């Protein structure tokens, strides 16, 4: 039973609206090349970065867990690897 009429109209299943905490670890390297010039290009750079993200939601249940009673699901969490590779040229 809902506490008032049309209460269910304000319920949402959107984790972007949930409270969460996040942490990240980042490592990267960059290499400059062609400082003497490469024809029409002045120089170039290759950069590689790796990020590891930890995100824990405080009020968003993980509905993929089906062996528990509804409402007793664990909180949703996300761990992600993000890899970035950049190649840049200056002219």
N, C-alpha and C positions, 0 to 999 in steps of 0.2 A: 504494500500500500504506500502510495506517495503522500508526502505531507501536505500537498495542496493541489489544486486543479492545474493541469498542464505542466506539472513539475518535470516530467520526462522530456519536455521540449528543450530543456537547457542542459541535458546530458550529452556528452560528446566522447568519442573514442579517438582522440587525436593526441598522440604523444608529444607533438610540438607545443602543446598547451600545458603539458605536465611539468612539474618541478623536477629538476635533475641536477646532478653534479657531474663535472667532467674534468679529466686530466689528460695531458698529452706528453709524450716523450718525442723529441725530434733530434735527428742527426742528419748531417749533410756535408757534401764536399762540392767544390767548384774548381774548375781548371780553365785558366785563360790561355789562349793560343793565338799565334799569328800576330804578335805585337809589332813586328816589322812591316806588316801590311801583307795582304794577300790579293793582289790585283786591285779591284775596286773596293775591297773590304779592308777596313782598318785593323780589325781584330775580331776574335770570337771567344765564346765561353760556353762550356758544358757544365751544367749544375745537376746534381742528384740529391734529392731529399727524401727521407723516410720518416713518417710520423706514425706513432702508435697511440690510438685514442681509446680511453676508457670512459664510458658514459653509463651512469646508473640513474634510473628514473625512480623517483620517490613515491609517485602516486599513479603509476601506469602498470597494470598487471599484464603478465605474459600469458596470453590465451593459448599459446601453442602447447602449454603443459595441460594435459587432459586427464591425468590420473588423480586429480584432487577435486574437491567440491567447488562449485562456482563461487567466486569471491575469495578463495583461499590460494589462488595462483601466486607464484612468486613475482616480485617486481621485475620488470623488464630491464635488461642491461645489454649493452652493445660494446664490443671490442672490435676495433677496425685498424687495419694497416692501410696507410695512404702513401703511395709512391709517386713522386714528381720528378720528371726529367725535363730539363730545359736546355735548348740550344739557341744561343743568341749570337747575332752578328752586328757589328757596328760598321757603318759606311760613311 
